[in-house]
Amino acid sequence: MINKTNALLVFSSLIFSAALSAQDYTYDPQRSAVLLVDPYNEFLSEGGLLYPISKETLDANNAIANMKDLVNAARASGMKVIYVPHHHYREGDYDGWKFGGGSGCVFKAGTWNVEYHPDLQKQPGDLEARQHWKSSGFANTDLDFLLKLHGIDHVILAGMRANTCIESTARYAVELGYHTTLLTDAIGAFNMREMQAAVEIDYPVIGHNVLSTRELIAAIE
């Protein structure tokens, strides 16, 4: 049986190996895109159903300001910003699902809740993928098609939620052959334990690069 000390040594070794494998890469704007996942009022604005349980991590990360700085820097460089939205719920959408519904009654269609945060509105030249029903922004959407259509093979993920849609989309991106960068502070979750598990344990194993927003912006300017 592995004792606690040995387990900690193994864990430290994994994190160290992941850090060594991170690439010092110049992000070519013609080949790179920011994937902004679910930047809805539902998560990010006071009055959103999920805002009260997201606020702690959003504040800790200065996440909304970092998302805004990220997309502004990406656009200025000529990099694509692609919105990756969750399905807008309508009554009866999940009726008859064999293994249960999607996200309950949040993200209700036609409401303020599924509008993008005021600081994260789409701009001319931005793209928007079809809505994803579960966690991955790739599954059953046209995101892969949009990326290939524009010659993009490097993706940078930001938005909500660190340990669900961001993580699932990143895993899918890697499986499809995209160079995948995960950001540590342009994301939110429902509590700090979720955030820490995603950023400290999963992201270094999933992605090619794990960077702060400042580090990413410095790489593309």
VENFEN-V282618 format. One record per residue. N is the residue number from 1. PHI is phi in whole degrees, -180 to 180 (* if undefined). Layout:
n	phi
N	PHI
N	PHI
//
This chain:
n	phi
1	*
2	-79
3	-81
4	-62
5	-63
6	-64
7	-63
8	-66
9	-65
10	-64
11	-61
12	-61
13	-64
14	-63
15	-64
16	-64
17	-64
18	-64
19	-64
20	-66
21	-82
22	-61
23	-95
24	-84
25	-123
26	-85
27	-81
28	-67
29	-60
30	-77
31	-117
32	-125
33	-147
34	-87
35	-101
36	-98
37	-95
38	52
39	-82
40	-84
41	-56
42	-50
43	-90
44	-104
45	-119
46	-58
47	107
48	-70
49	-61
50	-100
51	-65
52	-59
53	-91
54	-99
55	-57
56	-57
57	-76
58	-61
59	-68
60	-61
61	-91
62	51
63	-66
64	-66
65	-62
66	-67
67	-60
68	-62
69	-61
70	-63
71	-69
72	-65
73	-66
74	-62
75	-61
76	-62
77	-82
78	94
79	-79
80	-72
81	-113
82	-119
83	-81
84	-124
85	-90
86	-78
87	-54
88	-86
89	-74
90	-126
91	-52
92	91
93	-56
94	-104
95	-63
96	84
97	-65
98	-61
99	-118
100	94
101	-81
102	-83
103	-119
104	66
105	-102
106	-77
107	59
108	-71
109	-58
110	78
111	-111
112	-58
113	-59
114	-100
115	-80
116	-72
117	-51
118	-54
119	-86
120	-130
121	-74
122	-62
123	-123
124	-53
125	98
126	-72
127	-115
128	-139
129	-78
130	-66
131	-68
132	-92
133	-84
134	-115
135	-91
136	-76
137	-72
138	-94
139	-64
140	61
141	-129
142	-104
143	-61
144	-60
145	-61
146	-61
147	-63
148	-65
149	-59
150	-100
151	69
152	-96
153	-130
154	-125
155	-122
156	-124
157	-103
158	-146
159	120
160	-129
161	-119
162	-50
163	-100
164	-123
165	-66
166	-65
167	-65
168	-65
169	-65
170	-65
171	-60
172	-65
173	-59
174	-63
175	-62
176	-85
177	98
178	-88
179	-68
180	-124
181	-113
182	-111
183	-100
184	-88
185	-138
186	-115
187	-144
188	-141
189	-149
190	-89
191	-167
192	-70
193	-65
194	-60
195	-60
196	-65
197	-62
198	-66
199	-73
200	-89
201	-108
202	-81
203	-58
204	-63
205	-85
206	-76
207	-90
208	-86
209	-131
210	-125
211	-132
212	-80
213	-60
214	-60
215	-65
216	-66
217	-61
218	-61
219	-75
220	-105
221	-84
//
